[in-house]
Amino acid sequence: MNPDDVHADDASLARILRYHEETKHGFHRFAASSGYLDWSTQPDPFRRYAGARHIPLTLSRQCDKPYAALYQNNVVPSPLNPESISRFFRFGLGLAAWKSFQGSRWALRVNPSSGNLHPSEAYVLLPKTGAEIETPGAFHYSPADHALECRAELDAALLSEVLRPFPADSFLLGLSSILWREAWKYGERAFRYCQHDAGHALAALRLSAALLGWGLWLLPRWGDAASVFGLDRRDDFHAEEPETLDWVAVVAPAAATVDVSLPPPGGDTLTQIQELDWCGRANALSPGHTHWPLAAQALADTHGALNPQCIGRPDGAGPLALIADHPAEDLLLQRRSAVAFDGVSACASADFFRLLETSLPTNTPPWDALWWRPSVHLAIFVHRVRDVSPGLYLLVREPGTETALRAALTSHRSWDAVPGAPNHLPLYCLAKGDMQDRAALLSCQQAIAGDSFFSLGMIAEFESSLQTLGASFYRNLFWEAGVIGQVLYLEAEAIGARATGIGCYFDDPVHELLGIQDHSFQSLYHFTVGFPVEDTRLTTLPPYTV
Ligand SMILES: Cc1cc2nc3c(=O)[nH]c(=O)nc-3n(C[C@H](O)[C@H](O)[C@H](O)COP(=O)(O)O)c2cc1C
């Protein structure tokens, strides 16, 4: 689809297609950015609300659930109290470590982030849950000190009205992005990275909820509900650092039934929320800013409610062959991005197949958080997997899309079965051969894409899904890619390896390799898994001092 062919009344769809084109990296042109890092304006990675009541969350003992519990809805639900809220955030979005080198220090978190810039911020609408959280309210999560900041107190009747359509013991969770944090480094392409990060955060929170016996469901019609979390209060934010709502989810005991098509509150209820006594002013993150108009426009064009007309939750059962003996919370805290791979180690084919299997959509966490038909597939460059020939492979994550994929990937007409792969894994070999240099080149010449066991491009069903669901669905495609990435990060740790998300890749050269000649499918995220080489110059410090 050419951006100019879109019907005139769908200007936002035309603009988002243009944004996608303009923010492609190519061999001869990178998407616009400043091209250097202005350290004097580096954004503060931590949001704080001066004047908001600060509620420290206790750093409780870990709960020793096995790793497999992350992917299965089989934990007895924890009651909603400060202890469970603390665990939910600590193992969802909390700090995992501090790193230091030559006098500088930076925090790493449970969720990864492009450039470690962390544009995502989380908010909850909670009932009174104990002495520390003594009134129902709207709270911001502060990972720096593992605390909640109370932005507004709600009376119990108002909160009940907001939560009335949802099951008992529910609460609302909102995730926002501060575009400036990513744009500072990445310019116009930053909007894409914010959305990847929102997907990683979604998976991280969904899996953390699973350890508490809770479910988490995205609410597609709540994209406009910024005021529920006080994010519409422009005067509370620096004008150059707007914080925009990405997604809203309801969290409830996992066995509950949730109607995800419910709309957000309107009328009197909404007015009452807007007229609450909102406290605190968001800290300014940088002393100076550069405006990136395309990214800002993309935010505006993809903002808003989606009509969940294409609810396509997968019903397949969860993966069977999980490694069960790691304590889940240890694994969540140890996740890191590799900065280099050794370029020689190979992984067992059984590990490779299981990693791919855990990326398949099922009716279990984290996939049960998503309401749409799975839209992202994996084009895999196999480099070092024992008993699997090096080459280019394709994992079809949604069988209904196979025909369209076969038509779109015009360079590869033979799709061969992969010897040794489980029968239920829709994995095909498209071409055999050494792909190390090609993979590294396509990922902006990053060696991590070639020195690994395998790397991959996430190929999204693009044109048809945006035409059906509208420009806002552009975000969802990145979220799905981020969820896949989060699962691969954790699975890599579980097999004693390490992974890295790759946002820098050459878009159209990837499409050319696959033979994609139109917008039917587009590569939205790259990823790599291998045996890491640690940077021994860095010192690791604990995330929180108790
Ligand atoms: C969306 C996304 C894109 C990324 N792109 C790259 C990349 O192109 N190259 C790279 O070396 N690391 C990349 N990373 C890894 C980040 O640099 C890493 O997550 C960040 O430094 C935080 O470190 P941690 O993952 O160990 O917590 C990416 C991560 C994400 C989530």
The ligand as an SDF file (V2000), in Angstrom:
LIG
                    3D

 31 33  0  0  0  0  0  0  0  0999 V2000
   13.6340   -2.2280   21.8280 C   0  0  0  0  0  0  0  0  0  0  0  0
   15.0790   -2.4920   22.1490 C   0  0  0  0  0  0  0  0  0  0  0  0
   16.0370   -2.2600   21.1760 C   0  0  0  0  0  0  0  0  0  0  0  0
   17.3770   -2.5150   21.4650 C   0  0  0  0  0  0  0  0  0  0  0  0
   18.3040   -2.3470   20.4780 N   0  0  0  0  0  0  0  0  0  0  0  0
   19.5980   -2.6530   20.7080 C   0  0  0  0  0  0  0  0  0  0  0  0
   20.5560   -2.6040   19.6540 C   0  0  0  0  0  0  0  0  0  0  0  0
   20.2290   -2.2830   18.5080 O   0  0  0  0  0  0  0  0  0  0  0  0
   21.8330   -2.9530   19.9700 N   0  0  0  0  0  0  0  0  0  0  0  0
   22.2230   -3.3290   21.2200 C   0  0  0  0  0  0  0  0  0  0  0  0
   23.3990   -3.6420   21.4510 O   0  0  0  0  0  0  0  0  0  0  0  0
   21.3150   -3.3940   22.2430 N   0  0  0  0  0  0  0  0  0  0  0  0
   20.0250   -3.0800   22.0100 C   0  0  0  0  0  0  0  0  0  0  0  0
   19.0910   -3.2000   23.0200 N   0  0  0  0  0  0  0  0  0  0  0  0
   19.4990   -3.5950   24.3650 C   0  0  0  0  0  0  0  0  0  0  0  0
   19.5040   -2.3930   25.3300 C   0  0  0  0  0  0  0  0  0  0  0  0
   20.6500   -1.6230   25.0870 O   0  0  0  0  0  0  0  0  0  0  0  0
   19.4420   -2.8820   26.7790 C   0  0  0  0  0  0  0  0  0  0  0  0
   18.1630   -3.4250   27.0070 O   0  0  0  0  0  0  0  0  0  0  0  0
   19.6910   -1.7540   27.7600 C   0  0  0  0  0  0  0  0  0  0  0  0
   21.0090   -1.2940   27.7040 O   0  0  0  0  0  0  0  0  0  0  0  0
   19.4090   -2.2080   29.1880 C   0  0  0  0  0  0  0  0  0  0  0  0
   20.2080   -3.3210   29.5250 O   0  0  0  0  0  0  0  0  0  0  0  0
   19.5540   -4.6620   30.0420 P   0  0  0  0  0  0  0  0  0  0  0  0
   18.7270   -5.2260   28.9230 O   0  0  0  0  0  0  0  0  0  0  0  0
   20.7390   -5.5260   30.4070 O   0  0  0  0  0  0  0  0  0  0  0  0
   18.6810   -4.3200   31.2210 O   0  0  0  0  0  0  0  0  0  0  0  0
   17.7550   -2.9710   22.7510 C   0  0  0  0  0  0  0  0  0  0  0  0
   16.7640   -3.2020   23.7170 C   0  0  0  0  0  0  0  0  0  0  0  0
   15.4450   -2.9740   23.4180 C   0  0  0  0  0  0  0  0  0  0  0  0
   14.4030   -3.2510   24.4620 C   0  0  0  0  0  0  0  0  0  0  0  0
  1  2  1  0
  2  3  1  0
  2 30  2  0
  3  4  2  0
  4  5  1  0
  4 28  1  0
  5  6  2  0
  6  7  1  0
  6 13  1  0
  7  8  2  0
  7  9  1  0
  9 10  1  0
 10 11  2  0
 10 12  1  0
 12 13  2  0
 13 14  1  0
 14 15  1  0
 14 28  1  0
 15 16  1  0
 16 17  1  0
 16 18  1  0
 18 19  1  0
 18 20  1  0
 20 21  1  0
 20 22  1  0
 22 23  1  0
 23 24  1  0
 24 25  2  0
 24 26  1  0
 24 27  1  0
 28 29  2  0
 29 30  1  0
 30 31  1  0
M  END
$$$$
